[in-house]
Amino acid sequence: MTTNPFEDENGTYLVLTNAEGQYSLWPDGITVPGGWDVALPASSRAACLAYVEDHWSDICPARTAADG
């Protein structure tokens, strides 16, 4: 049975950000998609989730927040 790398509780992840200020957990070892930058290098899933919680205070995309 194959495990989904995006849902592996014991996996190693990166935290990515995009130009809109959005965050994403991304499995380490999978090519980072265009338009996204690494904000936190390879870490445990728990560390990545804590990083996102500490750094992403507004889930609205930057362009939406600027419009409001």
DSSP file with accessible surface (Angstrom, degrees, kcal/mol):
  #  RESIDUE AA STRUCTURE BP1 BP2  ACC     N-H-->O    O-->H-N    N-H-->O    O-->H-N    TCO  KAPPA ALPHA  PHI   PSI    X-CA   Y-CA   Z-CA
    1    1 A M              0   0  235      0, 0.0     2,-0.3     0, 0.0     0, 0.0   0.000 360.0 360.0 360.0 130.3    0.0    0.0    0.0
    2    2 A T        -     0   0  140      1,-0.0     2,-0.4     3,-0.0     0, 0.0  -0.691 360.0-136.2 -90.0 136.6    1.4    3.4   -1.0
    3    3 A T        -     0   0   93     -2,-0.3     5,-0.1     1,-0.0    -1,-0.0  -0.746  21.5-115.8 -92.4 138.2    1.2    6.3    1.5
    4    4 A N    >   -     0   0   72     -2,-0.4     3,-2.0     1,-0.2     4,-0.2  -0.584  20.9-146.0 -69.1 119.5    0.2    9.7    0.2
    5    5 A P  T 3  S+     0   0   61      0, 0.0     3,-0.5     0, 0.0    -1,-0.2   0.719  96.4  60.1 -65.7 -16.3    3.3   11.9    0.8
    6    6 A F  T 3  S+     0   0   85      1,-0.2    19,-0.1    21,-0.1    -2,-0.1   0.587 110.9  39.5 -84.1 -10.2    1.1   14.9    1.5
    7    7 A E  S <  S+     0   0  133     -3,-2.0     2,-0.8     3,-0.0    -1,-0.2   0.175  77.7 128.4-124.8  17.7   -0.5   13.1    4.5
    8    8 A D    >   -     0   0   54     -3,-0.5     3,-1.7    -4,-0.2    37,-0.1  -0.646  41.3-163.4 -82.3 106.2    2.4   11.3    6.0
    9    9 A E  T 3  S+     0   0  132     -2,-0.8    36,-0.3     1,-0.3    37,-0.3   0.781  93.1  43.4 -59.5 -27.5    2.5   12.2    9.8
   10   10 A N  T 3  S+     0   0  154     34,-0.1    -1,-0.3    35,-0.1    -2,-0.1   0.325  95.0 112.3-100.5   6.4    6.1   10.9   10.0
   11   11 A G    <   -     0   0   13     -3,-1.7    34,-0.9     1,-0.1     2,-0.5  -0.179  69.3-115.1 -76.3 170.0    7.2   12.5    6.8
   12   12 A T  E     -A   44   0A  70     32,-0.2    16,-2.8    16,-0.2     2,-0.3  -0.918  40.0-176.4-106.7 132.9    9.7   15.4    6.3
   13   13 A Y  E     -AB  43  27A   2     30,-3.0    30,-2.5    -2,-0.5     2,-0.3  -0.824  22.9-139.1-128.4 163.3    8.2   18.5    4.8
   14   14 A L  E     - B   0  26A  18     12,-3.1    12,-2.5    -2,-0.3     2,-0.5  -0.841  21.4-130.3-109.8 155.5    9.1   22.0    3.6
   15   15 A V  E     -AB  40  25A   0     25,-2.0    24,-3.4    -2,-0.3    25,-1.6  -0.954  30.2-166.7-104.5 125.9    7.1   25.1    4.3
   16   16 A L  E     -AB  38  24A   1      8,-3.2     8,-1.9    -2,-0.5     2,-0.3  -0.811   8.7-165.3-109.5 153.6    6.5   27.0    1.1
   17   17 A T  E     -AB  37  23A  30     20,-2.4    20,-2.9    -2,-0.3     2,-0.2  -0.962   5.4-155.2-131.2 154.2    5.2   30.5    0.5
   18   18 A N  E >   -A   36   0A  26      4,-1.4     3,-2.1    -2,-0.3    18,-0.2  -0.654  40.4 -89.9-119.1-180.0    3.9   32.2   -2.7
   19   19 A A  T 3  S+     0   0  100     16,-0.6    17,-0.1     1,-0.3    16,-0.0   0.699 123.7  60.8 -64.6 -19.0    3.7   35.8   -3.9
   20   20 A E  T 3  S-     0   0   43     42,-0.1    42,-1.9     2,-0.1    -1,-0.3   0.382 118.2-110.2 -87.6   1.2    0.2   36.1   -2.3
   21   21 A G  S <  S+     0   0   38     -3,-2.1     2,-0.2     1,-0.3    37,-0.2   0.681  70.8 143.9  78.4  17.8    1.6   35.4    1.2
   22   22 A Q        -     0   0   56     34,-0.0    -4,-1.4    -4,-0.0     2,-0.3  -0.589  38.2-142.3 -89.5 153.8    0.0   31.9    1.4
   23   23 A Y  E     -B   17   0A  46     -2,-0.2     2,-0.3    -6,-0.2    -6,-0.2  -0.834  17.2-179.4-116.1 154.7    1.7   29.0    3.0
   24   24 A S  E     -B   16   0A  37     -8,-1.9    -8,-3.2    -2,-0.3     2,-0.4  -0.991  26.7-129.3-151.4 141.6    1.8   25.3    2.1
   25   25 A L  E     -B   15   0A  32     -2,-0.3   -10,-0.2   -10,-0.2    20,-0.0  -0.797  32.2-172.8 -85.0 136.2    3.4   22.1    3.5
   26   26 A W  E     -B   14   0A  48    -12,-2.5   -12,-3.1    -2,-0.4     3,-0.1  -0.997  28.1-109.1-135.1 130.2    5.2   20.3    0.8
   27   27 A P  E >   -B   13   0A   7      0, 0.0     3,-1.5     0, 0.0   -14,-0.3  -0.323  37.3-115.2 -60.3 131.5    6.8   16.9    1.0
   28   28 A D  T 3  S+     0   0   84    -16,-2.8   -16,-0.2     1,-0.2     3,-0.1  -0.431 101.3  35.7 -63.1 138.7   10.6   17.0    1.0
   29   29 A G  T 3  S+     0   0   76      1,-0.3     2,-0.5    -2,-0.1    -1,-0.2   0.317  92.2 103.6  97.7  -9.1   12.0   15.3   -2.1
   30   30 A I  S <  S-     0   0   66     -3,-1.5    -1,-0.3    -4,-0.0    -4,-0.0  -0.909  85.4 -99.1-104.9 133.5    9.3   16.5   -4.4
   31   31 A T        -     0   0  126     -2,-0.5    -1,-0.0     1,-0.1    -3,-0.0  -0.249  37.4-115.8 -54.2 131.0   10.2   19.4   -6.7
   32   32 A V        -     0   0   46      1,-0.1    -1,-0.1    -6,-0.1     3,-0.1  -0.516  36.1-117.4 -68.4 129.1    8.9   22.7   -5.5
   33   33 A P    >   -     0   0   44      0, 0.0     3,-1.4     0, 0.0    -1,-0.1  -0.318  35.7 -87.7 -69.8 153.3    6.3   24.0   -7.9
   34   34 A G  T 3  S+     0   0   75      1,-0.2     3,-0.1     3,-0.0     0, 0.0  -0.240 113.0  33.2 -57.2 143.6    6.9   27.3   -9.8
   35   35 A G  T 3  S+     0   0   61      1,-0.3   -16,-0.6    -3,-0.1     2,-0.4   0.412  99.9  99.1  89.3  -2.5    5.7   30.4   -8.0
   36   36 A W  E <   -A   18   0A  68     -3,-1.4     2,-0.3   -18,-0.2    -1,-0.3  -0.927  53.0-161.8-119.8 144.5    6.5   29.0   -4.5
   37   37 A D  E     -A   17   0A 109    -20,-2.9   -20,-2.4    -2,-0.4     2,-0.5  -0.920  28.9-106.2-122.5 151.0    9.6   29.6   -2.4
   38   38 A V  E     +A   16   0A  75     -2,-0.3   -22,-0.3   -22,-0.2    -6,-0.0  -0.634  36.1 171.1 -78.7 120.4   11.0   27.6    0.6
   39   39 A A  E    S+     0   0A  33    -24,-3.4   -23,-0.2    -2,-0.5    -1,-0.2   0.714  75.7  23.3 -97.1 -30.0   10.3   29.5    3.8
   40   40 A L  E    S-A   15   0A  33    -25,-1.6   -25,-2.0     3,-0.0    -1,-0.3  -0.979  83.9-131.8-138.3 122.5   11.4   26.6    6.1
   41   41 A P  E     -     0   0A  88      0, 0.0   -28,-0.1     0, 0.0   -13,-0.0  -0.089  59.9 -39.8 -67.6 176.2   13.8   23.9    5.0
   42   42 A A  E    S+     0   0A  47    -30,-0.1     2,-0.3   -28,-0.1   -28,-0.2  -0.023  79.9 146.4 -43.9 123.1   13.1   20.2    5.6
   43   43 A S  E     -A   13   0A  32    -30,-2.5   -30,-3.0    -3,-0.2   -15,-0.2  -0.914  51.7 -71.6-149.6 172.3   11.6   19.6    9.0
   44   44 A S  E  >  -A   12   0A  65     -2,-0.3     4,-2.4   -32,-0.2     5,-0.2  -0.276  46.4-112.1 -66.2 159.0    9.1   17.3   10.8
   45   45 A R  H  > S+     0   0   48    -34,-0.9     4,-2.7   -36,-0.3     5,-0.2   0.921 119.2  52.5 -58.8 -42.3    5.4   17.8    9.9
   46   46 A A  H  > S+     0   0   72    -37,-0.3     4,-2.3     1,-0.2    -1,-0.2   0.910 109.2  48.7 -62.2 -42.5    4.8   19.1   13.5
   47   47 A A  H  > S+     0   0   41      2,-0.2     4,-2.3     1,-0.2    -1,-0.2   0.898 112.0  49.7 -65.3 -38.8    7.6   21.7   13.2
   48   48 A C  H  X S+     0   0    0     -4,-2.4     4,-2.5     2,-0.2    -2,-0.2   0.924 110.3  49.2 -66.1 -43.8    6.2   22.8    9.8
   49   49 A L  H  X S+     0   0   82     -4,-2.7     4,-2.5     1,-0.2    -2,-0.2   0.911 111.5  49.8 -62.7 -39.7    2.7   23.1   11.1
   50   50 A A  H  X S+     0   0   49     -4,-2.3     4,-2.3    -5,-0.2    -1,-0.2   0.911 109.9  51.5 -65.1 -40.4    4.0   25.2   14.1
   51   51 A Y  H  X S+     0   0   54     -4,-2.3     4,-1.9     2,-0.2     5,-0.2   0.937 110.9  47.4 -60.7 -47.3    5.9   27.4   11.7
   52   52 A V  H  X S+     0   0   23     -4,-2.5     4,-2.8     1,-0.2    -2,-0.2   0.932 111.3  50.8 -61.8 -44.1    2.9   28.1    9.6
   53   53 A E  H  < S+     0   0  162     -4,-2.5    -1,-0.2     1,-0.2    -2,-0.2   0.895 113.6  45.8 -62.2 -36.8    0.7   28.8   12.7
   54   54 A D  H  < S+     0   0  128     -4,-2.3    -1,-0.2    -5,-0.2    -2,-0.2   0.791 124.1  31.3 -74.3 -29.0    3.4   31.3   14.0
   55   55 A H  H  < S+     0   0   94     -4,-1.9     2,-0.9    -3,-0.2    -2,-0.2   0.646 103.8  70.0-108.8 -19.3    3.9   33.1   10.6
   56   56 A W     <  +     0   0   66     -4,-2.8    -1,-0.2    -5,-0.2     3,-0.1  -0.764  47.1 153.5-108.3  92.4    0.6   33.0    8.7
   57   57 A S        +     0   0  125     -2,-0.9     2,-0.5     1,-0.2    -1,-0.2   0.687  66.1  44.9 -92.7 -20.2   -1.8   35.2   10.5
   58   58 A D        -     0   0   82    -37,-0.2    -1,-0.2     1,-0.1     7,-0.1  -0.943  60.0-167.6-130.0 111.3   -4.1   36.2    7.6
   59   59 A I        +     0   0  126     -2,-0.5    -1,-0.1    -3,-0.1     3,-0.1   0.592  58.4 105.2 -77.5  -7.8   -5.3   33.4    5.3
   60   60 A C  S    S-     0   0   57      1,-0.1    -2,-0.1     2,-0.1     5,-0.0  -0.491  84.0-104.3 -69.4 137.9   -6.6   35.9    2.6
   61   61 A P    >>  -     0   0   30      0, 0.0     4,-2.4     0, 0.0     3,-0.6  -0.288  33.0-111.3 -57.4 149.9   -4.3   36.2   -0.4
   62   62 A A  H 3> S+     0   0   46    -42,-1.9     4,-2.4     1,-0.2     5,-0.2   0.877 117.6  53.0 -54.5 -41.3   -2.3   39.4   -0.4
   63   63 A R  H 3> S+     0   0  152      1,-0.2     4,-1.2     2,-0.2    -1,-0.2   0.878 110.2  48.1 -67.1 -33.2   -4.3   40.9   -3.4
   64   64 A T  H <> S+     0   0   68     -3,-0.6     4,-1.2     2,-0.2    -2,-0.2   0.933 111.6  49.2 -70.4 -43.4   -7.6   40.2   -1.6
   65   65 A A  H  < S+     0   0   48     -4,-2.4     3,-0.4     1,-0.2    -2,-0.2   0.886 110.1  51.8 -63.9 -35.5   -6.3   41.8    1.7
   66   66 A A  H  < S+     0   0   84     -4,-2.4    -1,-0.2    -5,-0.3    -2,-0.2   0.825 107.6  53.1 -70.6 -29.4   -5.1   44.8   -0.3
   67   67 A D  H  <        0   0  135     -4,-1.2    -1,-0.2    -5,-0.2    -2,-0.2   0.747 360.0 360.0 -75.4 -25.8   -8.5   45.2   -1.9
   68   68 A G     <        0   0  101     -4,-1.2    -2,-0.2    -3,-0.4    -3,-0.1   0.736 360.0 360.0 -90.7 360.0  -10.4   45.3    1.4
